[in-house]
Amino acid sequence: MELEIPKTLYSGKIKEIKLGKGDKAVTIGGESAYPFYLFEGEMPNLPKIAMEVWDCAPEEWAEAALEPFDGVTDDPVAWAKKCIKDYGAEMIALQLISTDPNGLNRAADEAAEVVKRVAEAIDVPLIVWGTANHDKDTEVLKKVCENCQEKKLIIGPVEEGDHKKIGAAALAYHHTVISSTPIDINLAKQLNILLGNLGIPDELIVMDPTVSSIGYGIEYCYSVMERDRMAALTQQDEKLQFPIICNLAKEVWKTKEVHILMEEDPKLGDAKKRGILMEAMTAMVLLLGGADILIMRHPKAIELAREMITELTAS
């Protein structure tokens, strides 16, 4: 007697969204089953990895994270081009760290000009990430949208407190928005509804559930992402049927574990390997939770994540 493996019946599907333009545009989403459940449904577009670039020179990065980008961290254009040429980046995520009011507090015009120079220098999709300060992000990201109106950027984070102004600017200049909420499925759905009411079409929305590093509450992040996918795929919740982006690099590389040298605590092992593995392991957990885009930092960690995606989708 042949054994029949029980399968979940899916009534929903994740929306397919095209990011960027031209030959290097990427398509995400389209899943009709839980992440990597290829025996139950389809996963037509494999998860994408965006390499992180800062708009100013990092001052507190671990040595292991700085090493692959030696000589370019003070120039975001050169940095982005190196990520593409040397490490095969399929997307770039430009973190506007310098605009933080508690840091350099760079003006909106200056920040927007940096974004424009990076956008013009690369041919892969560009994610632009603010500081999650509502007032400053509204000022900066509105200017970025206007300055780069032909570039089809992915703009975020767009939160409930600033969604009207940033969302309207993104809509006016044809950019995709990153709907960002603090680890809560109900808040995620609510913000997606608000963006829809604003007139932003489904094909211009990507979800950011907010994530953490492995060892720092990632279990809760995973459970929220899992509930997002369950509602989207088995409960026909159209307001949660969006691709998911995870901005994980900065969460991993700010942890104390990646900064402790082996000389300080020999039992932790090699610091460089430790940081790389923490980022790769975090990426793997989020992939299994349903991530469609991972924002990552270290090329070796990215290489490991790509290998894992290949293994999970091999026939």
N, C-alpha and C positions, 0 to 999 in steps of 0.2 A: 504494500500500500504506500503510495507516494505521500510524503509529508508536505502539507500545504502550510506555508509560513503566513501567519496572519499579518495583514497590512492595514495601516491607517488610511482612511478615506479622507481626502482633502477636498474641501469645497471652495477654497480661495487660492489666490496666486499673488505673489509679490510683483509689483509693477516694474516694468522695464524702463530704465531711464538712461538717456544718452548724455554723457558729460563731455564738454569740450567741443572742438570742431575740427574738421579736416581729417586727414588720414590717421592721426593719432588719437582721435576721439575714442572714448571707451563706453561700453554699455554695461550697466550693472542691473541686478535684480532678475526677475523672471522666474524665480524658484516656484515650483509647484509641490514641494515637499519640505520637510524639515532639513536643516543644513546637512549636506552630504548623504542624505537618505536616497541614494540614487536607485535603490531597489524599489522605491515607492513612488518616485516622481522624477522631475527633471530639474537640472541646475544648469541652464543654458549658458550662463555667464559666470565664470569663476571669479571669486573675490579678487579685488585689485588692491595693490599696495602703493600708497603715496609716500614718498620720502619727504621728511621734514626739513624745512629750511627756515632759519630765523632772519628777520629783517635787521638785526644788529648782532654784533659779535657776542657769543655766549660767554659769561664770566664765571659760571659756577658748574659747568659741565664736568663730568668725570673724564679723566684722561682717555679712557677707552673709547668714549663717544666722540671726542675731539679728533683723535688720531686719523680716522679715514678722511677728514675734511681739512687737513692741515694746509694752511695757506689761502683758504677761500672763505673762512668764516666771517671775515669783515666785509664781504662783497656778496650780497644775496644773488646777484645775477650769475657770478662765477660759480657760486655754490650750487645753484640749481642746475646749471649746465654740467657740472661735474657729476651730480647725481644721475643725470640722464646718460651722459657719455660713458662714465666709468662703471656705474652700478646698474644701468638699465632701468632707471625709474620710469614707470608708466604713468605716474602722476606726481605732481609737486604740491606740497602743502606749505604755504608761506605763513608762518606764525608772526603776527604783528606785535611782537613782544615790546618793541620800543614805544608803542602808543599807550602803554599802561600809565595811568595817572600817578600811580605809586612808584613809577620807575622813571624812564627818560621823558615820558609824556610828550612824545613827538607829535607835531601838529598834523592835522588831517591831510592838508595839501601835500606835505612832505611824504607822508606814508603812502598816499595814493600814487604819488610819482614813482616811488619804489616798486609798488605793485605793478604799475604800468610797464616799467623797464623789465621786470621779470617776465611778465606776460608776453612782451614783444620778443624776448630772447629765447623762449622755449616753444615747442610745438606740441607738448602734451598738456592735458587738462590741468588747470591751476585752481587749487583750493586756497582761499584766503580766510584766515582765522584770526578773529579779534581777541580781546582780553576778557570778555564777559562783564565788562563795566558798561552798563546800559547807556549812560550819557556819552561816554567816549566812543563806544562802538557805533552808536547812532551817527555821530558826527563823522567818524572815519569811514565806516563802511558805506554810507550814503555817497561820500566823495569817491570812494573806490569804484562803486557801481557806475557812477557818472563818467569817471575818467577812463574806464575800460569797457565802454558800452558795446564794443564789437567782439569782446574776448570770451564771452560765455563762461564766466567764472563760477565757482561754487563758493557761496558766501556764508560765513557763520562765525560764531554761533548766533542764531536768531532765536531769541527767547520771548516769552510772553510780554515782558516789560518793554521790549523795543520792537516787537514784530510788525507793528503798523508802519513805522517809518522806514525801517530797513527793508521789510518785505515789499513795500510800495516802490522803493528805489530799485530793488532787484527785479521786480516785475516790469518796471518801466524800461529797464535797460537789458532785459532778457538774460538774467543770471539765475542760476539755481540757488535755492536757499537751504540751509542746514537747520532744521527744526530741532532745537536743543532744549531738553528738559532734564531736571535732576532726578534720575533713576526712579521713575514712577510711570507706570503704564497709563494711568488715567490722565496725568498731566500731558503725556505725549499725545494721546488721542485728542485732548482738548486743544492743544496748540495747533495740531494739524487741521482741526475744524476751523479755528480762527484764521489760519493762513488761507484756507479754501474760501472762507467768507470774504477775505480781503481781495479775492480774485486770482490768487496764485494757482495755476493749474497743477494737477497731480504730477505731471512730468517735470516739474521744477521743484520738487520737494524731496529731500533726503533726511532721514531721522538720525539724530544724535542722542542716545539714551543716557549719556555721561558714563564714563567707565573709570576703573582704577587699575592699579597694578596687581599682579598675583601676590598674595600675602597681605593685601590691604583692602579686603572687602570685595574681592572680585566675585565671590560666590553670590552676593546680592545682585551685582551687576548682571551676572549670567542669568539669574532667575528672572529678572525683569525682561531681559532680551528674549528669554525662552517664552515668557508669557506673551510678549509682543507677537512672536511668531505663531504661537498657538492660536491667538485671537485672529490673526491675519489669515491663517491657512485652514483652520478647522471651524472657525466661528463666523467666517465671511465678514469680518470687520474691515470694511474698506478704508477706514481712516487710520489703520495700522499696517496697510499693505504697501509700505514704502521700504526701499533699501535702507540699510543701517550703516552709518559711518562711525568709527571708533578712533578717537584721538588719544592713542595710548602711549606714544613715545614719551611725552613730557611727564606722564604719571609714573612710568617705570623709572626713568632716569633721575627723578628727584628723590627717590627713596634712599634711606641711609645705607642700605645694603650695597648699592652700586658704588658708594663713595668710600667704604671702609677698605683700606689697603690690606694686603695679605700680612704685612709686617705687624699691623695693629691687631689682627685676629686671624692667626694661621689656620684655624679650623674652618674658616669660611672658604678657603681655597683661593685660586687666582681671581683677582678682582675683575679683570677684563672678561674672562670667560663667564664669571658670575653675572655681570651686567647683560651680556649677550643672551645668555640662557634665560634670564628673567624676562627680557623683552620677547624672546621667541615663545616662551611658555605662556605669557600673557596673551600674545597674538593667537596662539592655538586655542586657548579657552574661549576667546571672543569669536573666533571662526566657528567653533562648535555652537556658540550661542546665536549665530546668525549674521555676523558681520559681513557686509559686502565691500566695504573699504576700510583698510587699516592704515592709520598714519603712523609710520615707524621711523626709526632713526639709524640704527647701526646696520651697515650692509650685510654683516654676517648673520645677524638676527633675521633680516629680511630673506636671506638665502635659505635659512632653516625653515621659515614660514612657507616659502614657495615650495620647498621640497615636501612639506607636509600636505600642502594643497594637492600636489601632484600624486602623492601616495593615496590620498583619500578619494581621488577621482579616477584612479587608474582602473581600467576595465579588467 
